[in-house]
Amino acid sequence: MFVYVIIYAYFREMLPEKWSVDSAKILEILNYGGTDEMDNSFAVTAALFSIIGSDNLDVFTCISSAIFLFFATRNIRRAGDFFSRLLLIAPCIMLNMFAPSKETVVLIMTMCITVTTIYSRTSKFLTVGAFIGLYAIYGVFVRNYYLLIVGAFFAVHYLWRRPLKYHLLAAILAAGAIMAAPSNILQTLQSPRDTSNAYAEQIGSDNRTAFTNIASPATGPGFLVNYVYAATVLITPVLYFQTPSDAFMQLMIAAMLVILYKARRWSKRDPTQFEPRFFGSLFVAHILVQLIFEPDLGSFTRHLTSVMLYLIAIKVAGNKRLIPGIQR
């Protein structure tokens, strides 16, 4: 954490500009009013940051990110635990913590949701209440897809401990709903991938991991084809991109999947445990929704690591179970 603060204070200007593109848009709105072409979510985030003041924003971002790192490194018990957390924390620091952005707000939200699990005994009332309240507000005013995440969470939570046949039935029902959905809804949900990449190309951005929809998102079959294709690109990036950073991203995703697998296994062994089912379902809901529209690996990684405290909460709860005299 000390290293992070030093880099933020003295070497931040040396970091790649692409790590702070969204921040530049928010600061433009905050200082100059922005333009009508900008996404409303940037304007709302800028309005939130205006309460803090542009002169105090860097200090606020650094302090909130440092507190986040306290959360993320809490209760490490083994070397394997340390390295798996490192795989999650490193990209989060690079993509989310060196400039004020929408992810700064998400980091704070996840701290509010996980605080009782990470620092004391889990309060189900506070945890669930914070989740529903914060996601509803954030979904209405900033990112509408957070409302989809809430819906996906309840579906995943219901299926979490159930056998495979329930999952297959749910997948069939979801596919059927997509096939029956109006084309304008499907277009609205999945077209941001193409829109984002078209804009990036227009301004000369060189994003090597960007990909477009391979079928029309306005039809049910096309939507499903695009979804499956996006899943292969984003979950198994080394099949499409072969650089050291892509290999690291693959290790990060593998670490996430291992934590989720262990959480589900823990839930099946002990159905009374709240943390693995709740936080695992919430993280999976993020993945399922983001696969709809994410335009590139960097964006997917940025959004996913901003909620990685849910995985840390699972690990901390598991570590507490191993302490003699503590029953969870």
Backbone torsions as a table, in degrees:
resi	resn	phi	psi	omega
1	MET	NA	-39.3	177.9
2	PHE	-60.0	-41.9	178.5
3	VAL	-61.4	-41.9	178.9
4	TYR	-58.9	-46.7	-178.2
5	VAL	-62.4	-40.8	178.8
6	ILE	-63.2	-46.3	179.4
7	ILE	-62.7	-42.8	-179.1
8	TYR	-61.9	-41.6	-174.6
9	ALA	-76.2	-35.5	-169.3
10	TYR	-120.3	-21.6	-172.8
11	PHE	-124.9	11.2	-175.4
12	ARG	-63.0	-33.5	-177.6
13	GLU	-67.3	-17.6	-179.2
14	MET	-85.0	-9.0	-176.9
15	LEU	-76.7	155.9	-179.2
16	PRO	-55.8	137.8	-177.6
17	GLU	-63.6	-30.1	-177.0
18	LYS	-65.0	-17.9	178.6
19	TRP	-73.4	-13.5	-174.9
20	SER	-129.5	26.5	-179.6
21	VAL	-62.8	-48.6	-179.8
22	ASP	-62.4	-37.7	178.9
23	SER	-62.4	-39.4	179.8
24	ALA	-61.7	-38.0	178.3
25	LYS	-65.4	-43.3	-179.6
26	ILE	-64.8	-42.9	-179.9
27	LEU	-67.1	-33.1	176.8
28	GLU	-63.2	-44.0	177.6
29	ILE	-64.5	-42.5	-176.8
30	LEU	-63.8	-38.9	-174.5
31	ASN	-95.3	-31.9	-173.0
32	TYR	-125.6	-4.2	179.1
33	GLY	97.1	-15.9	176.8
34	GLY	70.8	-163.2	-179.8
35	THR	-133.2	164.4	179.9
36	ASP	-68.6	-17.0	-177.5
37	GLU	-76.2	-14.7	-174.4
38	MET	-79.0	147.5	176.4
39	ASP	-59.2	139.0	-179.5
40	ASN	-60.4	-28.1	-179.5
41	SER	-61.8	-32.3	176.6
42	PHE	-67.9	-40.1	-179.6
43	ALA	-65.0	-41.8	179.7
44	VAL	-66.2	-42.1	178.3
45	THR	-63.6	-40.7	177.2
46	ALA	-62.5	-37.8	178.3
47	ALA	-64.0	-39.4	176.6
48	LEU	-63.4	-44.9	-178.6
49	PHE	-68.6	-24.8	179.4
50	SER	-64.5	-25.3	176.6
51	ILE	-63.9	-37.6	179.5
52	ILE	-76.1	-35.9	-178.5
53	GLY	98.6	135.9	-176.3
54	SER	-61.4	-30.7	-179.5
55	ASP	-71.2	-24.5	-177.3
56	ASN	-101.4	-1.0	-170.1
57	LEU	-67.2	-39.4	179.7
58	ASP	-64.3	-42.7	178.9
59	VAL	-64.3	-42.8	179.2
60	PHE	-61.1	-44.8	-179.5
61	THR	-63.1	-43.8	-179.5
62	CYS	-64.4	-44.5	-178.3
63	ILE	-67.1	-45.9	-179.1
64	SER	-64.6	-36.8	178.2
65	SER	-69.5	-37.4	177.5
66	ALA	-64.1	-40.9	176.5
67	ILE	-63.6	-39.3	177.0
68	PHE	-58.6	-40.9	179.1
69	LEU	-66.3	-32.8	172.4
70	PHE	-59.5	-44.5	177.7
71	PHE	-61.8	-46.8	-172.2
72	ALA	-69.1	-23.2	-178.3
73	THR	-106.2	14.3	-177.9
74	ARG	-71.9	134.3	168.0
75	ASN	60.1	46.1	174.6
76	ILE	-78.1	128.3	-172.7
77	ARG	-111.0	-31.3	-173.5
78	ARG	-135.2	164.9	179.2
79	ALA	-62.8	-40.6	178.8
80	GLY	-62.0	-38.1	176.9
81	ASP	-63.1	-42.6	180.0
82	PHE	-61.4	-48.3	-176.1
83	PHE	-69.9	-35.7	177.6
84	SER	-66.9	-37.4	176.7
85	ARG	-68.3	-36.8	178.3
86	LEU	-59.9	-39.5	177.8
87	LEU	-62.2	-30.9	179.4
88	LEU	-84.6	-40.0	-172.9
89	ILE	-74.4	-40.8	-174.0
90	ALA	-56.8	-52.9	178.8
91	PRO	-66.5	-29.3	177.5
92	CYS	-64.8	-42.3	177.8
93	ILE	-61.6	-48.1	-175.8
94	MET	-63.5	-41.6	-171.1
95	LEU	-94.1	-21.8	-169.9
96	ASN	-123.4	-11.0	-167.2
97	MET	-117.5	2.8	-177.9
98	PHE	-105.9	6.6	177.3
99	ALA	-161.3	146.3	177.7
100	PRO	-66.8	131.0	-176.7
101	SER	-154.2	-177.9	175.7
102	LYS	-61.9	-31.6	179.0
103	GLU	-66.9	-26.1	175.8
104	THR	-59.5	-41.3	178.0
105	VAL	-65.9	-41.6	-179.4
106	VAL	-64.7	-40.8	177.6
107	LEU	-57.7	-43.0	179.4
108	ILE	-66.6	-40.2	177.2
109	MET	-59.3	-45.2	-177.9
110	THR	-67.3	-31.2	175.4
111	MET	-65.9	-40.0	178.2
112	CYS	-63.7	-36.2	-176.8
113	ILE	-76.9	-32.7	-174.3
114	THR	-100.7	-3.5	-169.3
115	VAL	-57.8	-42.5	-176.7
116	THR	-70.7	-34.2	179.1
117	THR	-68.5	-43.0	-174.1
118	ILE	-77.4	-32.9	-173.0
119	TYR	-113.6	-5.2	177.1
120	SER	-156.7	-145.3	177.0
121	ARG	-93.7	133.4	-173.7
122	THR	-57.0	127.1	171.4
123	SER	-99.7	107.0	-178.9
124	LYS	-60.7	-39.8	-178.0
125	PHE	-62.1	-49.5	-179.6
126	LEU	-67.0	-39.5	-177.8
127	THR	-65.8	-51.7	-179.5
128	VAL	-66.9	-40.8	179.4
129	GLY	-62.8	-43.9	178.5
130	ALA	-63.6	-41.9	179.6
131	PHE	-60.1	-54.5	-176.0
132	ILE	-65.0	-44.7	-178.7
133	GLY	-64.4	-49.7	-177.6
134	LEU	-67.6	-42.3	-179.5
135	TYR	-67.9	-36.2	178.2
136	ALA	-64.8	-46.9	180.0
137	ILE	-64.9	-47.1	-179.1
138	TYR	-64.8	-37.4	179.7
139	GLY	-68.1	-37.4	-179.1
140	VAL	-73.2	-41.7	-170.2
141	PHE	-101.7	-23.6	-174.3
142	VAL	-119.4	-68.5	-178.2
143	ARG	-120.7	107.2	-176.2
144	ASN	-60.0	-28.6	-176.1
145	TYR	-68.3	-12.5	174.5
146	TYR	-66.0	-24.4	173.7
147	LEU	-69.7	-36.1	174.1
148	LEU	-63.7	-38.6	179.6
149	ILE	-62.4	-39.2	177.6
150	VAL	-60.7	-46.0	178.1
151	GLY	-62.8	-43.2	179.2
152	ALA	-64.4	-35.8	178.7
153	PHE	-58.3	-48.2	-177.6
154	PHE	-64.3	-35.3	177.2
155	ALA	-66.7	-46.9	-179.6
156	VAL	-65.7	-40.3	179.9
157	HIS	-60.9	-39.9	178.1
158	TYR	-65.1	-38.3	-175.5
159	LEU	-85.7	-10.0	-166.1
160	TRP	-50.5	-47.4	-175.9
161	ARG	-104.0	4.4	-175.5
162	ARG	-85.6	156.6	-176.4
163	PRO	-68.3	171.2	-172.8
164	LEU	-58.0	-35.9	-176.1
165	LYS	-60.9	-32.1	177.1
166	TYR	-68.5	-38.1	178.8
167	HIS	-66.6	-41.7	178.1
168	LEU	-64.0	-41.7	178.5
169	LEU	-63.7	-41.2	178.5
170	ALA	-63.6	-40.0	178.4
171	ALA	-63.9	-40.8	178.6
172	ILE	-64.5	-43.3	179.1
173	LEU	-64.3	-40.8	178.9
174	ALA	-64.4	-42.9	177.9
175	ALA	-62.9	-40.8	178.1
176	GLY	-63.2	-40.6	178.3
177	ALA	-63.9	-38.9	177.9
178	ILE	-66.3	-41.6	179.0
179	MET	-62.3	-32.2	-177.4
180	ALA	-91.2	-9.2	-175.6
181	ALA	-70.7	147.2	176.6
182	PRO	-60.4	145.4	-175.6
183	SER	-63.3	-32.4	-178.7
184	ASN	-67.9	-31.9	176.7
185	ILE	-69.5	-45.5	178.9
186	LEU	-61.4	-41.8	179.4
187	GLN	-62.3	-43.6	-179.9
188	THR	-62.8	-38.7	-177.1
189	LEU	-71.5	-41.2	-169.3
190	GLN	-106.9	-16.7	-178.4
191	SER	-67.9	-23.0	177.9
192	PRO	-54.5	-26.7	177.5
193	ARG	-60.8	-49.6	-179.0
194	ASP	-71.1	-38.5	-179.7
195	THR	-62.7	-44.7	-179.5
196	SER	-62.9	-44.3	-178.2
197	ASN	-72.0	-32.0	176.3
198	ALA	-66.0	-40.3	178.1
199	TYR	-66.2	-41.9	179.4
200	ALA	-61.6	-39.8	178.5
201	GLU	-67.8	-36.6	-179.1
202	GLN	-63.7	-37.8	-178.8
203	ILE	-90.7	5.0	175.6
204	GLY	83.6	19.1	178.9
205	SER	-74.5	131.5	-179.0
206	ASP	-102.3	90.1	-178.1
207	ASN	-108.4	102.1	-173.5
208	ARG	-70.8	-20.1	-178.7
209	THR	-98.1	6.7	178.7
210	ALA	-69.6	144.7	175.8
211	PHE	-145.5	154.6	-177.6
212	THR	-112.9	167.5	174.7
213	ASN	-64.7	140.6	-178.9
214	ILE	-97.7	-2.2	176.9
215	ALA	-143.4	166.0	179.7
216	SER	-68.1	123.5	179.4
217	PRO	-74.3	-5.6	-177.4
218	ALA	-80.5	-6.0	178.5
219	THR	-116.6	151.8	179.7
220	GLY	-57.9	-52.6	179.0
221	PRO	-59.1	-42.0	179.5
222	GLY	-63.6	-41.4	178.1
223	PHE	-59.3	-45.1	-178.8
224	LEU	-67.0	-40.4	178.1
225	VAL	-61.7	-45.5	178.9
226	ASN	-62.3	-38.0	-178.7
227	TYR	-65.3	-46.7	-179.9
228	VAL	-65.1	-41.7	178.5
229	TYR	-61.3	-45.3	178.8
230	ALA	-61.4	-38.0	179.3
231	ALA	-62.1	-41.0	179.9
232	THR	-67.7	-37.5	-179.6
233	VAL	-69.2	-44.9	-171.5
234	LEU	-85.2	-30.3	-179.6
235	ILE	-88.4	-30.8	178.1
236	THR	-125.5	65.1	-174.2
237	PRO	-62.4	-26.3	-177.4
238	VAL	-67.8	-13.5	175.0
239	LEU	-72.6	-21.4	-175.3
240	TYR	-116.1	-28.8	-176.4
241	PHE	-130.9	131.2	-174.1
242	GLN	-123.1	70.0	173.5
243	THR	-125.9	164.1	178.5
244	PRO	-56.4	-38.3	-180.0
245	SER	-65.8	-35.0	177.4
246	ASP	-68.4	-37.9	176.9
247	ALA	-63.8	-39.3	177.4
248	PHE	-64.0	-42.5	178.4
249	MET	-61.4	-36.7	178.3
250	GLN	-65.8	-40.2	176.1
251	LEU	-62.8	-40.1	178.3
252	MET	-61.6	-46.6	179.7
253	ILE	-64.1	-39.6	177.6
254	ALA	-61.7	-41.4	178.2
255	ALA	-62.0	-40.7	177.6
256	MET	-61.6	-45.6	-177.8
257	LEU	-66.1	-36.5	177.9
258	VAL	-64.1	-43.3	178.6
259	ILE	-61.8	-42.4	179.5
260	LEU	-65.7	-39.8	178.1
261	TYR	-62.0	-45.5	179.7
262	LYS	-65.7	-35.7	179.1
263	ALA	-64.3	-41.9	179.0
264	ARG	-67.4	-40.0	178.4
265	ARG	-64.3	-39.8	177.4
266	TRP	-62.9	-42.3	179.7
267	SER	-62.9	-37.7	-179.2
268	LYS	-71.3	-34.1	178.1
269	ARG	-71.7	-38.2	-176.8
270	ASP	-135.9	87.3	-176.1
271	PRO	-62.4	-14.6	-178.4
272	THR	-78.0	-14.5	-176.8
273	GLN	-74.0	127.9	-176.1
274	PHE	-82.8	-44.6	-167.7
275	GLU	-62.3	-49.9	-176.0
276	PRO	-62.8	-38.4	-179.3
277	ARG	-72.0	-46.2	-176.8
278	PHE	-66.2	-56.4	-175.5
279	PHE	-71.4	-34.2	175.8
280	GLY	-63.8	-44.3	178.8
281	SER	-62.5	-39.9	-178.8
282	LEU	-67.1	-40.4	179.5
283	PHE	-68.4	-42.3	177.6
284	VAL	-62.0	-38.3	178.2
285	ALA	-60.1	-39.8	176.3
286	HIS	-60.7	-45.9	-179.6
287	ILE	-60.5	-49.4	-176.1
288	LEU	-59.5	-39.8	-178.9
289	VAL	-76.2	-40.4	-178.1
290	GLN	-66.2	-27.5	178.1
291	LEU	-64.7	-17.7	-179.3
292	ILE	-66.5	-41.6	-165.6
293	PHE	-133.3	-8.2	-175.9
294	GLU	-57.1	133.0	-174.4
295	PRO	-92.7	-13.5	-176.7
296	ASP	-163.7	168.8	-176.7
297	LEU	-67.5	-37.1	-179.4
298	GLY	-63.3	-44.8	178.8
299	SER	-64.0	-43.0	178.5
300	PHE	-60.6	-44.5	-179.6
301	THR	-66.2	-41.8	-179.9
302	ARG	-60.9	-47.3	-178.3
303	HIS	-68.8	-38.5	-176.3
304	LEU	-72.6	-40.6	-179.5
305	THR	-71.6	-20.2	178.2
306	SER	-67.7	-17.9	177.8
307	VAL	-114.5	21.5	-175.9
308	MET	-71.0	-10.2	175.4
309	LEU	-62.1	-23.1	176.7
310	TYR	-63.8	-37.6	176.8
311	LEU	-71.5	-37.6	176.9
312	ILE	-62.8	-39.4	179.1
313	ALA	-61.3	-38.5	176.7
314	ILE	-63.0	-44.8	-178.4
315	LYS	-66.7	-41.8	179.5
316	VAL	-63.8	-43.2	178.4
317	ALA	-61.8	-39.2	177.9
318	GLY	-66.3	-40.1	178.5
319	ASN	-65.5	-36.3	179.4
320	LYS	-65.1	-30.7	178.3
321	ARG	-65.1	-26.6	-176.6
322	LEU	-83.1	-10.4	-179.1
323	ILE	-80.5	125.0	-180.0
324	PRO	-55.8	135.5	177.2
325	GLY	90.4	-9.1	178.8
326	ILE	-108.7	116.6	176.9
327	GLN	-110.5	128.6	-178.5
328	ARG	-119.2	NA	NA
